[in-house]
């Protein structure tokens, strides 16, 4: 048996383990700054018909065009941090008068470019197939964004 060769391999293994432990410890003590999502509370969510200049539209899926109604969803966005939140995605569920989903398999409805600290207004344009009965029911609205702009 060649003990000097085993000793070299063993010392190399110990070096790798030691360096891995040092890197692990340093990343635990000094974690990298993360761009974590900031949750935004949405309240007073309601809707109204679009003004005439925005009202014309169509819903298309798989090459089929259907008539659509245009609505503006409005509400209040509450940013509880002391920093502006950017690129906040709006999530929610929209149902028609029969409790059928208006946006099937889709909960992301749009985004808010900038939300300053405190409470601010937001609005979002949506198109709903014309054959879905009104009134609409808006449920589970929330938003989440970033502490720095991520989209250019």
C-alpha positions as CSV (number, residue, x, y, z in Angstrom):
1,X,0.0,0.0,0.0
2,X,1.2,3.5,-0.8
3,X,0.6,5.5,2.4
4,X,2.0,8.7,1.1
5,X,-0.5,8.7,-1.8
6,X,-3.4,8.0,0.6
7,X,-2.2,10.8,2.9
8,X,-2.2,13.3,-0.1
9,X,-5.7,12.3,-1.1
10,X,-6.9,12.5,2.5
11,X,-5.3,16.0,3.0
12,X,-7.0,17.2,-0.2
13,X,-10.3,15.9,1.0
14,X,-9.8,17.7,4.3
15,X,-9.0,21.0,2.5
16,X,-12.2,20.7,0.4
17,X,-14.3,20.1,3.5
18,X,-12.7,22.9,5.4
19,X,-13.2,25.4,2.6
20,X,-16.8,24.3,2.2
21,X,-17.4,24.8,5.9
22,X,-15.8,28.3,5.8
23,X,-18.0,29.4,2.8
24,X,-21.1,28.0,4.5
25,X,-20.3,29.8,7.7
26,X,-19.6,33.1,6.0
27,X,-22.8,32.9,4.0
28,X,-24.7,32.2,7.2
29,X,-23.1,35.1,9.1
30,X,-23.1,37.6,6.1
31,X,-26.1,36.5,4.0
32,X,-26.3,38.0,0.5
33,X,-28.8,40.8,0.1
34,X,-31.9,39.3,-1.5
35,X,-34.5,41.1,-3.5
36,X,-37.4,39.5,-1.6
37,X,-41.0,40.1,-2.6
38,X,-42.8,42.7,-0.6
39,X,-46.5,41.8,0.0
40,X,-49.0,44.6,-0.7
41,X,-52.4,44.7,0.8
42,X,-55.2,45.7,-1.7
43,X,-58.5,47.0,-0.3
44,X,-61.7,48.8,-1.5
45,X,-61.5,46.8,-4.8
46,X,-64.3,47.6,-7.2
47,X,-64.9,48.0,-10.9
48,X,-66.6,50.1,-13.4
49,X,-67.1,50.1,-17.2
50,X,-64.3,51.5,-19.3
51,X,-64.6,55.0,-20.9
52,X,-65.8,54.8,-24.5
53,X,-62.3,55.3,-25.9
54,X,-61.0,52.2,-24.1
55,X,-64.2,50.1,-24.3
56,X,-63.8,48.3,-27.6
57,X,-62.0,45.0,-27.3
58,X,-62.0,41.3,-27.9
59,X,-61.0,38.2,-26.1
60,X,-59.0,35.9,-28.2
61,X,-58.1,32.3,-27.5
62,X,-56.8,29.7,-29.9
63,X,-57.5,32.0,-32.9
64,X,-61.1,32.5,-32.0
65,X,-62.3,36.1,-31.5
66,X,-65.2,36.8,-29.1
67,X,-66.8,40.1,-28.2
68,X,-65.7,41.5,-24.8
69,X,-66.7,44.0,-22.2
70,X,-64.0,46.4,-20.8
71,X,-63.8,47.1,-17.1
72,X,-61.5,49.2,-14.9
73,X,-60.7,47.5,-11.6
74,X,-59.8,50.2,-8.9
75,X,-58.8,50.0,-5.3
76,X,-56.2,51.0,-2.7
77,X,-52.7,49.6,-2.4
78,X,-51.2,49.7,1.1
79,X,-47.4,49.6,1.2
80,X,-46.4,49.1,4.8
81,X,-42.7,49.5,4.2
82,X,-40.7,52.7,4.2
83,X,-39.5,52.1,0.7
84,X,-41.1,52.3,-2.7
85,X,-42.2,48.9,-4.2
86,X,-41.7,48.4,-7.9
87,X,-43.2,46.0,-10.4
88,X,-45.9,44.7,-8.1
89,X,-47.9,41.9,-9.7
90,X,-51.7,41.9,-9.0
91,X,-53.3,38.6,-8.2
92,X,-57.0,37.9,-7.7
93,X,-60.0,36.0,-8.8
94,X,-62.9,37.4,-10.8
95,X,-66.3,35.6,-11.0
96,X,-69.4,36.4,-13.0
97,X,-73.0,36.4,-11.6
98,X,-73.2,32.6,-11.8
99,X,-69.9,32.2,-9.9
100,X,-68.1,31.1,-13.0
101,X,-64.5,32.2,-13.3
102,X,-64.0,35.0,-15.8
103,X,-60.2,34.4,-16.1
104,X,-59.9,30.7,-16.2
105,X,-56.6,29.3,-15.0
106,X,-55.3,32.8,-14.5
107,X,-54.8,34.6,-11.2
108,X,-52.2,37.2,-12.2
109,X,-54.3,40.0,-13.6
110,X,-51.7,42.8,-14.2
111,X,-49.2,44.9,-12.4
112,X,-48.6,48.2,-10.6
113,X,-45.4,49.9,-11.8
114,X,-44.6,51.8,-8.5
115,X,-46.2,51.9,-5.0
116,X,-44.8,54.5,-2.7
117,X,-44.9,54.0,1.1
118,X,-48.4,54.4,2.6
119,X,-51.8,54.0,0.8
120,X,-52.2,54.8,-2.9
121,X,-54.8,54.3,-5.6
122,X,-54.4,51.7,-8.3
123,X,-56.3,50.8,-11.4
124,X,-56.2,47.9,-13.9
125,X,-58.0,47.3,-17.2
126,X,-59.6,43.9,-17.8
127,X,-61.5,42.4,-20.7
128,X,-64.3,40.0,-19.9
129,X,-66.2,37.9,-22.5
130,X,-69.5,39.6,-23.3
131,X,-71.5,36.5,-22.7
132,X,-70.6,36.3,-19.0
133,X,-73.4,37.7,-16.8
134,X,-72.9,40.7,-14.6
135,X,-72.3,41.8,-11.8
136,X,-68.7,40.6,-11.4
137,X,-67.4,39.4,-8.1
138,X,-63.8,40.4,-7.2
139,X,-62.1,38.1,-4.6
140,X,-58.8,37.4,-3.0
141,X,-57.0,40.5,-4.4
142,X,-53.4,41.0,-3.4
143,X,-50.1,42.2,-4.8
144,X,-46.4,41.5,-4.4
145,X,-43.5,43.6,-5.7
146,X,-39.8,44.3,-5.3
147,X,-37.7,46.8,-3.5
148,X,-35.9,47.7,-6.7
149,X,-37.0,47.9,-10.3
150,X,-36.5,44.5,-12.0
151,X,-38.0,45.1,-15.4
152,X,-36.7,47.5,-17.9
